[in-house]
């Protein structure tokens, strides 16, 4: 009965996490998506937000802040899959991933600030030194959030793969390859070949699309294995 209950929990939490990521992708499209190639988007970075209306920046940021925490539910299946491998390391993976998602909320807040900043930058004139200095500070703090998120994603992915390779988890060993950082690396080259106008909508949601793929695979694999047991 316990196994039956747990595999139902895995499915329920997994679906909440998947829906949370899907809604976050919508917030990404609203916040920064525009008809462009992925290469152009990556080249311009946040400066592309200068042409996006203020209502979209505000709505996309606020909607993302609201729905993004639901992604934490998608970590529950992963934790169920890893927790048979030890008493400490699975919790470290869970906490690190959850903190990275929390940093994603800060990331959406920073997008609202930096998007508004770029609009001001072009309104007062691109040569204004004060606004240019302000944008440099925005970029600096924005990059810090990215570095923290990537470091946490890398550390949790390595530990996740290590635990699965030991063979004491509920995951099949091939799932060690399908860790969050590997999915990001595999998808990244594809961004450069996405043409106009698709690339300008896919590239902004790159991180969340990777998370969506991971949650779908993780939930499906664990649900089937736990249901069979």
C-alpha positions as protocol buffer text, in pm:
chain_id: "A"
residue {
  index: 1
  type: UNK
  ca { x: 0 y: 0 z: 0 }
}
residue {
  index: 2
  type: UNK
  ca { x: 286 y: 240 z: 77 }
}
residue {
  index: 3
  type: UNK
  ca { x: 444 y: 188 z: -267 }
}
residue {
  index: 4
  type: UNK
  ca { x: 105 y: 248 z: -429 }
}
residue {
  index: 5
  type: UNK
  ca { x: 57 y: 569 z: -232 }
}
residue {
  index: 6
  type: UNK
  ca { x: 409 y: 690 z: -309 }
}
residue {
  index: 7
  type: UNK
  ca { x: 381 y: 640 z: -683 }
}
residue {
  index: 8
  type: UNK
  ca { x: 57 y: 836 z: -680 }
}
residue {
  index: 9
  type: UNK
  ca { x: 236 y: 1114 z: -491 }
}
residue {
  index: 10
  type: UNK
  ca { x: 519 y: 1109 z: -744 }
}
residue {
  index: 11
  type: UNK
  ca { x: 271 y: 1156 z: -1028 }
}
residue {
  index: 12
  type: UNK
  ca { x: 76 y: 1430 z: -849 }
}
residue {
  index: 13
  type: UNK
  ca { x: 380 y: 1634 z: -747 }
}
residue {
  index: 14
  type: UNK
  ca { x: 542 y: 1576 z: -1085 }
}
residue {
  index: 15
  type: UNK
  ca { x: 239 y: 1711 z: -1270 }
}
residue {
  index: 16
  type: UNK
  ca { x: 227 y: 2019 z: -1049 }
}
residue {
  index: 17
  type: UNK
  ca { x: 593 y: 2084 z: -1123 }
}
residue {
  index: 18
  type: UNK
  ca { x: 546 y: 2029 z: -1496 }
}
residue {
  index: 19
  type: UNK
  ca { x: 248 y: 2266 z: -1506 }
}
residue {
  index: 20
  type: UNK
  ca { x: 451 y: 2518 z: -1305 }
}
residue {
  index: 21
  type: UNK
  ca { x: 734 y: 2507 z: -1561 }
}
residue {
  index: 22
  type: UNK
  ca { x: 491 y: 2532 z: -1852 }
}
residue {
  index: 23
  type: UNK
  ca { x: 334 y: 2845 z: -1702 }
}
residue {
  index: 24
  type: UNK
  ca { x: 681 y: 2989 z: -1639 }
}
residue {
  index: 25
  type: UNK
  ca { x: 762 y: 2937 z: -2007 }
}
residue {
  index: 26
  type: UNK
  ca { x: 451 y: 3140 z: -2091 }
}
residue {
  index: 27
  type: UNK
  ca { x: 576 y: 3415 z: -1858 }
}
residue {
  index: 28
  type: UNK
  ca { x: 913 y: 3408 z: -2039 }
}
residue {
  index: 29
  type: UNK
  ca { x: 741 y: 3455 z: -2375 }
}
residue {
  index: 30
  type: UNK
  ca { x: 533 y: 3740 z: -2236 }
}
residue {
  index: 31
  type: UNK
  ca { x: 830 y: 3903 z: -2066 }
}
residue {
  index: 32
  type: UNK
  ca { x: 1096 y: 3894 z: -2338 }
}
residue {
  index: 33
  type: UNK
  ca { x: 977 y: 3693 z: -2639 }
}
residue {
  index: 34
  type: UNK
  ca { x: 975 y: 3874 z: -2973 }
}
residue {
  index: 35
  type: UNK
  ca { x: 991 y: 3770 z: -3341 }
}
residue {
  index: 36
  type: UNK
  ca { x: 1360 y: 3721 z: -3404 }
}
residue {
  index: 37
  type: UNK
  ca { x: 1623 y: 3456 z: -3464 }
}
residue {
  index: 38
  type: UNK
  ca { x: 1773 y: 3284 z: -3162 }
}
residue {
  index: 39
  type: UNK
  ca { x: 2118 y: 3411 z: -3261 }
}
residue {
  index: 40
  type: UNK
  ca { x: 1994 y: 3771 z: -3267 }
}
residue {
  index: 41
  type: UNK
  ca { x: 1832 y: 3728 z: -2928 }
}
residue {
  index: 42
  type: UNK
  ca { x: 2148 y: 3582 z: -2774 }
}
residue {
  index: 43
  type: UNK
  ca { x: 2359 y: 3855 z: -2930 }
}
residue {
  index: 44
  type: UNK
  ca { x: 2141 y: 4141 z: -2802 }
}
residue {
  index: 45
  type: UNK
  ca { x: 2066 y: 3985 z: -2464 }
}
residue {
  index: 46
  type: UNK
  ca { x: 1846 y: 4191 z: -2234 }
}
residue {
  index: 47
  type: UNK
  ca { x: 1882 y: 4498 z: -2457 }
}
residue {
  index: 48
  type: UNK
  ca { x: 1615 y: 4346 z: -2682 }
}
residue {
  index: 49
  type: UNK
  ca { x: 1364 y: 4436 z: -2410 }
}
residue {
  index: 50
  type: UNK
  ca { x: 1387 y: 4802 z: -2511 }
}
residue {
  index: 51
  type: UNK
  ca { x: 1126 y: 4736 z: -2783 }
}
residue {
  index: 52
  type: UNK
  ca { x: 888 y: 4543 z: -2556 }
}
residue {
  index: 53
  type: UNK
  ca { x: 594 y: 4732 z: -2409 }
}
residue {
  index: 54
  type: UNK
  ca { x: 602 y: 4813 z: -2039 }
}
residue {
  index: 55
  type: UNK
  ca { x: 281 y: 4624 z: -1967 }
}
residue {
  index: 56
  type: UNK
  ca { x: 438 y: 4303 z: -2104 }
}
residue {
  index: 57
  type: UNK
  ca { x: 748 y: 4349 z: -1891 }
}
residue {
  index: 58
  type: UNK
  ca { x: 540 y: 4402 z: -1577 }
}
residue {
  index: 59
  type: UNK
  ca { x: 288 y: 4124 z: -1652 }
}
residue {
  index: 60
  type: UNK
  ca { x: 555 y: 3871 z: -1756 }
}
residue {
  index: 61
  type: UNK
  ca { x: 769 y: 3938 z: -1450 }
}
residue {
  index: 62
  type: UNK
  ca { x: 480 y: 3925 z: -1201 }
}
residue {
  index: 63
  type: UNK
  ca { x: 325 y: 3616 z: -1358 }
}
residue {
  index: 64
  type: UNK
  ca { x: 665 y: 3440 z: -1352 }
}
residue {
  index: 65
  type: UNK
  ca { x: 719 y: 3533 z: -988 }
}
residue {
  index: 66
  type: UNK
  ca { x: 380 y: 3383 z: -901 }
}
residue {
  index: 67
  type: UNK
  ca { x: 406 y: 3052 z: -1092 }
}
residue {
  index: 68
  type: UNK
  ca { x: 778 y: 2977 z: -1067 }
}
residue {
  index: 69
  type: UNK
  ca { x: 772 y: 2843 z: -706 }
}
residue {
  index: 70
  type: UNK
  ca { x: 536 y: 2564 z: -818 }
}
residue {
  index: 71
  type: UNK
  ca { x: 835 y: 2414 z: -998 }
}
residue {
  index: 72
  type: UNK
  ca { x: 967 y: 2298 z: -661 }
}
residue {
  index: 73
  type: UNK
  ca { x: 694 y: 2032 z: -661 }
}
residue {
  index: 74
  type: UNK
  ca { x: 863 y: 1878 z: -965 }
}
residue {
  index: 75
  type: UNK
  ca { x: 1167 y: 1803 z: -748 }
}
residue {
  index: 76
  type: UNK
  ca { x: 967 y: 1563 z: -530 }
}
residue {
  index: 77
  type: UNK
  ca { x: 978 y: 1276 z: -785 }
}
residue {
  index: 78
  type: UNK
  ca { x: 1354 y: 1327 z: -817 }
}
residue {
  index: 79
  type: UNK
  ca { x: 1392 y: 1310 z: -440 }
}
residue {
  index: 80
  type: UNK
  ca { x: 1186 y: 990 z: -420 }
}
residue {
  index: 81
  type: UNK
  ca { x: 1409 y: 843 z: -686 }
}
residue {
  index: 82
  type: UNK
  ca { x: 1731 y: 936 z: -507 }
}
residue {
  index: 83
  type: UNK
  ca { x: 1646 y: 893 z: -139 }
}
residue {
  index: 84
  type: UNK
  ca { x: 1717 y: 518 z: -132 }
}
residue {
  index: 85
  type: UNK
  ca { x: 2084 y: 598 z: -202 }
}
residue {
  index: 86
  type: UNK
  ca { x: 2157 y: 758 z: 137 }
}
residue {
  index: 87
  type: UNK
  ca { x: 2044 y: 981 z: 420 }
}
residue {
  index: 88
  type: UNK
  ca { x: 2233 y: 1302 z: 335 }
}
residue {
  index: 89
  type: UNK
  ca { x: 2325 y: 1338 z: -32 }
}
residue {
  index: 90
  type: UNK
  ca { x: 1968 y: 1316 z: -172 }
}
residue {
  index: 91
  type: UNK
  ca { x: 1869 y: 1604 z: 58 }
}
residue {
  index: 92
  type: UNK
  ca { x: 2165 y: 1809 z: -65 }
}
residue {
  index: 93
  type: UNK
  ca { x: 2052 y: 1758 z: -425 }
}
residue {
  index: 94
  type: UNK
  ca { x: 1694 y: 1852 z: -334 }
}
residue {
  index: 95
  type: UNK
  ca { x: 1789 y: 2165 z: -138 }
}
residue {
  index: 96
  type: UNK
  ca { x: 2037 y: 2284 z: -401 }
}
residue {
  index: 97
  type: UNK
  ca { x: 1784 y: 2244 z: -682 }
}
residue {
  index: 98
  type: UNK
  ca { x: 1511 y: 2412 z: -476 }
}
residue {
  index: 99
  type: UNK
  ca { x: 1740 y: 2707 z: -404 }
}
residue {
  index: 100
  type: UNK
  ca { x: 1821 y: 2739 z: -775 }
}
residue {
  index: 101
  type: UNK
  ca { x: 1449 y: 2760 z: -849 }
}
residue {
  index: 102
  type: UNK
  ca { x: 1412 y: 3024 z: -578 }
}
residue {
  index: 103
  type: UNK
  ca { x: 1691 y: 3220 z: -745 }
}
residue {
  index: 104
  type: UNK
  ca { x: 1480 y: 3199 z: -1060 }
}
residue {
  index: 105
  type: UNK
  ca { x: 1223 y: 3418 z: -885 }
}
residue {
  index: 106
  type: UNK
  ca { x: 1494 y: 3678 z: -826 }
}
residue {
  index: 107
  type: UNK
  ca { x: 1591 y: 3639 z: -1192 }
}
residue {
  index: 108
  type: UNK
  ca { x: 1240 y: 3736 z: -1302 }
}
residue {
  index: 109
  type: UNK
  ca { x: 1243 y: 4036 z: -1068 }
}
residue {
  index: 110
  type: UNK
  ca { x: 1574 y: 4149 z: -1217 }
}
residue {
  index: 111
  type: UNK
  ca { x: 1429 y: 4115 z: -1568 }
}
residue {
  index: 112
  type: UNK
  ca { x: 1158 y: 4366 z: -1479 }
}
residue {
  index: 113
  type: UNK
  ca { x: 1421 y: 4613 z: -1354 }
}
residue {
  index: 114
  type: UNK
  ca { x: 1662 y: 4567 z: -1642 }
}
residue {
  index: 115
  type: UNK
  ca { x: 1387 y: 4581 z: -1904 }
}
residue {
  index: 116
  type: UNK
  ca { x: 1259 y: 4909 z: -1764 }
}
residue {
  index: 117
  type: UNK
  ca { x: 1618 y: 5032 z: -1755 }
}
residue {
  index: 118
  type: UNK
  ca { x: 1675 y: 4964 z: -2125 }
}
residue {
  index: 119
  type: UNK
  ca { x: 1358 y: 5152 z: -2216 }
}
residue {
  index: 120
  type: UNK
  ca { x: 1482 y: 5450 z: -2011 }
}
residue {
  index: 121
  type: UNK
  ca { x: 1824 y: 5420 z: -2173 }
}
residue {
  index: 122
  type: UNK
  ca { x: 1682 y: 5477 z: -2520 }
}
residue {
  index: 123
  type: UNK
  ca { x: 1427 y: 5734 z: -2411 }
}
residue {
  index: 124
  type: UNK
  ca { x: 1687 y: 5971 z: -2264 }
}
residue {
  index: 125
  type: UNK
  ca { x: 1944 y: 5897 z: -2533 }
}
residue {
  index: 126
  type: UNK
  ca { x: 2191 y: 5611 z: -2570 }
}
residue {
  index: 127
  type: UNK
  ca { x: 2484 y: 5841 z: -2497 }
}
residue {
  index: 128
  type: UNK
  ca { x: 2366 y: 5936 z: -2147 }
}
residue {
  index: 129
  type: UNK
  ca { x: 2649 y: 5836 z: -1911 }
}
residue {
  index: 130
  type: UNK
  ca { x: 2437 y: 5819 z: -1597 }
}
residue {
  index: 131
  type: UNK
  ca { x: 2183 y: 5579 z: -1746 }
}
residue {
  index: 132
  type: UNK
  ca { x: 2465 y: 5380 z: -1909 }
}
residue {
  index: 133
  type: UNK
  ca { x: 2629 y: 5340 z: -1569 }
}
residue {
  index: 134
  type: UNK
  ca { x: 2294 y: 5234 z: -1424 }
}
residue {
  index: 135
  type: UNK
  ca { x: 2258 y: 4967 z: -1693 }
}
residue {
  index: 136
  type: UNK
  ca { x: 2608 y: 4838 z: -1620 }
}
residue {
  index: 137
  type: UNK
  ca { x: 2507 y: 4788 z: -1257 }
}
residue {
  index: 138
  type: UNK
  ca { x: 2186 y: 4615 z: -1358 }
}
residue {
  index: 139
  type: UNK
  ca { x: 2384 y: 4381 z: -1584 }
}
residue {
  index: 140
  type: UNK
  ca { x: 2635 y: 4312 z: -1305 }
}
residue {
  index: 141
  type: UNK
  ca { x: 2371 y: 4200 z: -1054 }
}
residue {
  index: 142
  type: UNK
  ca { x: 2179 y: 4012 z: -1325 }
}
residue {
  index: 143
  type: UNK
  ca { x: 2493 y: 3816 z: -1413 }
}
residue {
  index: 144
  type: UNK
  ca { x: 2555 y: 3731 z: -1045 }
}
residue {
  index: 145
  type: UNK
  ca { x: 2214 y: 3561 z: -1029 }
}
residue {
  index: 146
  type: UNK
  ca { x: 2295 y: 3364 z: -1345 }
}
residue {
  index: 147
  type: UNK
  ca { x: 2630 y: 3250 z: -1205 }
}
residue {
  index: 148
  type: UNK
  ca { x: 2471 y: 3133 z: -879 }
}
residue {
  index: 149
  type: UNK
  ca { x: 2193 y: 2945 z: -1060 }
}
residue {
  index: 150
  type: UNK
  ca { x: 2437 y: 2778 z: -1299 }
}
residue {
  index: 151
  type: UNK
  ca { x: 2675 y: 2679 z: -1016 }
}
residue {
  index: 152
  type: UNK
  ca { x: 2388 y: 2522 z: -820 }
}
residue {
  index: 153
  type: UNK
  ca { x: 2259 y: 2348 z: -1130 }
}
residue {
  index: 154
  type: UNK
  ca { x: 2603 y: 2210 z: -1209 }
}
residue {
  index: 155
  type: UNK
  ca { x: 2670 y: 2090 z: -853 }
}
residue {
  index: 156
  type: UNK
  ca { x: 2328 y: 1924 z: -813 }
}
residue {
  index: 157
  type: UNK
  ca { x: 2350 y: 1760 z: -1158 }
}
residue {
  index: 158
  type: UNK
  ca { x: 2693 y: 1610 z: -1085 }
}
residue {
  index: 159
  type: UNK
  ca { x: 2576 y: 1475 z: -749 }
}
residue {
  index: 160
  type: UNK
  ca { x: 2251 y: 1348 z: -904 }
}
residue {
  index: 161
  type: UNK
  ca { x: 2445 y: 1158 z: -1174 }
}
residue {
  index: 162
  type: UNK
  ca { x: 2689 y: 1021 z: -915 }
}
residue {
  index: 163
  type: UNK
  ca { x: 2411 y: 880 z: -698 }
}
residue {
  index: 164
  type: UNK
  ca { x: 2240 y: 713 z: -993 }
}
residue {
  index: 165
  type: UNK
  ca { x: 2566 y: 564 z: -1118 }
}
residue {
  index: 166
  type: UNK
  ca { x: 2613 y: 400 z: -778 }
}
residue {
  index: 167
  type: UNK
  ca { x: 2304 y: 195 z: -860 }
}
residue {
  index: 168
  type: UNK
  ca { x: 2120 y: 242 z: -530 }
}
residue {
  index: 169
  type: UNK
  ca { x: 1844 y: 472 z: -656 }
}
residue {
  index: 170
  type: UNK
  ca { x: 1507 y: 396 z: -811 }
}
residue {
  index: 171
  type: UNK
  ca { x: 1630 y: 542 z: -1139 }
}
residue {
  index: 172
  type: UNK
  ca { x: 1770 y: 322 z: -1414 }
}
residue {
  index: 173
  type: UNK
  ca { x: 2140 y: 399 z: -1464 }
}
residue {
  index: 174
  type: UNK
  ca { x: 2082 y: 561 z: -1803 }
}
residue {
  index: 175
  type: UNK
  ca { x: 1898 y: 841 z: -1622 }
}
residue {
  index: 176
  type: UNK
  ca { x: 2234 y: 963 z: -1491 }
}
residue {
  index: 177
  type: UNK
  ca { x: 2289 y: 1106 z: -1838 }
}
residue {
  index: 178
  type: UNK
  ca { x: 1958 y: 1291 z: -1836 }
}
residue {
  index: 179
  type: UNK
  ca { x: 2053 y: 1538 z: -1565 }
}
residue {
  index: 180
  type: UNK
  ca { x: 1957 y: 1908 z: -1585 }
}
residue {
  index: 181
  type: UNK
  ca { x: 2300 y: 2037 z: -1689 }
}
residue {
  index: 182
  type: UNK
  ca { x: 2341 y: 1776 z: -1964 }
}
residue {
  index: 183
  type: UNK
  ca { x: 2001 y: 1865 z: -2110 }
}
residue {
  index: 184
  type: UNK
  ca { x: 2102 y: 2232 z: -2112 }
}
residue {
  index: 185
  type: UNK
  ca { x: 2428 y: 2151 z: -2294 }
}
residue {
  index: 186
  type: UNK
  ca { x: 2254 y: 1934 z: -2553 }
}
residue {
  index: 187
  type: UNK
  ca { x: 1988 y: 2197 z: -2631 }
}
residue {
  index: 188
  type: UNK
  ca { x: 2221 y: 2498 z: -2644 }
}
residue {
  index: 189
  type: UNK
  ca { x: 2368 y: 2441 z: -2997 }
}
residue {
  index: 190
  type: UNK
  ca { x: 2015 y: 2404 z: -3133 }
}
residue {
  index: 191
  type: UNK
  ca { x: 1938 y: 2761 z: -3030 }
}
residue {
  index: 192
  type: UNK
  ca { x: 2175 y: 2904 z: -3290 }
}
residue {
  index: 193
  type: UNK
  ca { x: 1991 y: 2740 z: -3580 }
}
residue {
  index: 194
  type: UNK
  ca { x: 1640 y: 2842 z: -3478 }
}
residue {
  index: 195
  type: UNK
  ca { x: 1524 y: 3088 z: -3747 }
}
residue {
  index: 196
  type: UNK
  ca { x: 1312 y: 3403 z: -3736 }
}
residue {
  index: 197
  type: UNK
  ca { x: 1057 y: 3432 z: -3578 }
}
residue {
  index: 198
  type: UNK
  ca { x: 1068 y: 3104 z: -3380 }
}
residue {
  index: 199
  type: UNK
  ca { x: 1410 y: 3155 z: -3223 }
}
residue {
  index: 200
  type: UNK
  ca { x: 1312 y: 3482 z: -3058 }
}
residue {
  index: 201
  type: UNK
  ca { x: 1043 y: 3299 z: -2860 }
}
residue {
  index: 202
  type: UNK
  ca { x: 1227 y: 2973 z: -2786 }
}
residue {
  index: 203
  type: UNK
  ca { x: 1563 y: 3117 z: -2675 }
}
residue {
  index: 204
  type: UNK
  ca { x: 1421 y: 3327 z: -2386 }
}
residue {
  index: 205
  type: UNK
  ca { x: 1261 y: 3013 z: -2239 }
}
residue {
  index: 206
  type: UNK
  ca { x: 1574 y: 2799 z: -2281 }
}
residue {
  index: 207
  type: UNK
  ca { x: 1633 y: 2725 z: -1911 }
}
residue {
  index: 208
  type: UNK
  ca { x: 1270 y: 2646 z: -1840 }
}
residue {
  index: 209
  type: UNK
  ca { x: 1233 y: 2429 z: -2150 }
}
residue {
  index: 210
  type: UNK
  ca { x: 1528 y: 2225 z: -2021 }
}
residue {
  index: 211
  type: UNK
  ca { x: 1362 y: 2195 z: -1681 }
}
residue {
  index: 212
  type: UNK
  ca { x: 1035 y: 2094 z: -1847 }
}
residue {
  index: 213
  type: UNK
  ca { x: 1209 y: 1809 z: -2032 }
}
residue {
  index: 214
  type: UNK
  ca { x: 1383 y: 1690 z: -1715 }
}
residue {
  index: 215
  type: UNK
  ca { x: 1064 y: 1693 z: -1506 }
}
residue {
  index: 216
  type: UNK
  ca { x: 869 y: 1503 z: -1775 }
}
residue {
  index: 217
  type: UNK
  ca { x: 1132 y: 1231 z: -1808 }
}
residue {
  index: 218
  type: UNK
  ca { x: 1195 y: 1202 z: -1434 }
}
residue {
  index: 219
  type: UNK
  ca { x: 826 y: 1184 z: -1342 }
}
residue {
  index: 220
  type: UNK
  ca { x: 740 y: 932 z: -1614 }
}
residue {
  index: 221
  type: UNK
  ca { x: 1033 y: 699 z: -1534 }
}
residue {
  index: 222
  type: UNK
  ca { x: 976 y: 700 z: -1158 }
}
residue {
  index: 223
  type: UNK
  ca { x: 600 y: 668 z: -1181 }
}
residue {
  index: 224
  type: UNK
  ca { x: 628 y: 357 z: -1398 }
}
residue {
  index: 225
  type: UNK
  ca { x: 899 y: 195 z: -1186 }
}
residue {
  index: 226
  type: UNK
  ca { x: 724 y: 264 z: -856 }
}
residue {
  index: 227
  type: UNK
  ca { x: 386 y: 153 z: -991 }
}
residue {
  index: 228
  type: UNK
  ca { x: 536 y: -180 z: -1105 }
}
residue {
  index: 229
  type: UNK
  ca { x: 677 y: -237 z: -757 }
}
